[in-house]
């Protein structure tokens, strides 16, 4: 590993994000996502394991670029969006294999509960759509987590005999429907207190299951905890909100630009310039500033 590359890797944050490799001519070689940028990028200069086909690419890497994201979920969406727009030579597929999913919160008397769909469809009275999220399995596990904590489905009418027994065990009646629906909505809106409370409750159920040697159940609940963290993690690079706009950040002579189109952050470019960036929208300001500073640091180390 050459010393500039070594220094660039050392400057990467131990945070989730997306990285891009370029060759000596500035051509993009590969785009990937990471749970921890520094460790993931460094792994290309270690044992590649089942990625040995990348060895020839690694020999050509002259520069590393990166975007620091607010969650692993956001990094997954950003990688997918970028690769759907343009596929560098060493990428094999346009994004990950996860499917997009939405969670429907149904407050209606006869159908109350949370369901997963792959398309949000036409809005209906009494139904709120949350998402999109990446991964149908994670979405289903998140629904199971929400049901353990806030069993809204037991507050609907028309329950089967078995469901009525389970509702009685949980102390749930139809009169609880509105309160349970609002509790679920608070979690899916990423209210910090609601998310923390749900997580604490689930962790307690998991620990009691493990204490009773019900390890399979404890493992299932642990998966649900991870899924709940996935759907409640901050991410704004893919939304269903319309609007096309640019997000720019500038630091130490490097301008980083991201283009939002149709609710997706679709392109990421950076270049040297003495012109400061136009102000980013308020909710993007921290993202733009942080990634401009990271880009400037990596550019300086690259020389």
LINTALIN-V630599 format. One record per run of one state. SS is the DSSP state (A for helix, B for strand, O for the rest). FROM is the first residue (numbers start at 1). TO is the last residue. Records with the same first field share a line. If there is no record, write none. Layout:
# LINTALIN-V630599
SS=FROM-TO ; FROM-TO
This chain:
# LINTALIN-V630599
O=1-2 ; 12-16 ; 23-27 ; 35-36 ; 46-48 ; 59-62 ; 69-71 ; 86-99 ; 107-112 ; 118-126 ; 135-135 ; 150-151 ; 156-160 ; 171-173 ; 189-191 ; 212-214 ; 233-237 ; 239-244 ; 252-253 ; 262-263 ; 273-281 ; 303-303
A=3-11 ; 37-45 ; 49-58 ; 72-85 ; 136-149 ; 152-155 ; 161-170 ; 174-188 ; 192-211 ; 215-232 ; 282-302
B=17-22 ; 28-34 ; 63-68 ; 100-106 ; 113-117 ; 127-134 ; 238-238 ; 245-251 ; 254-261 ; 264-272
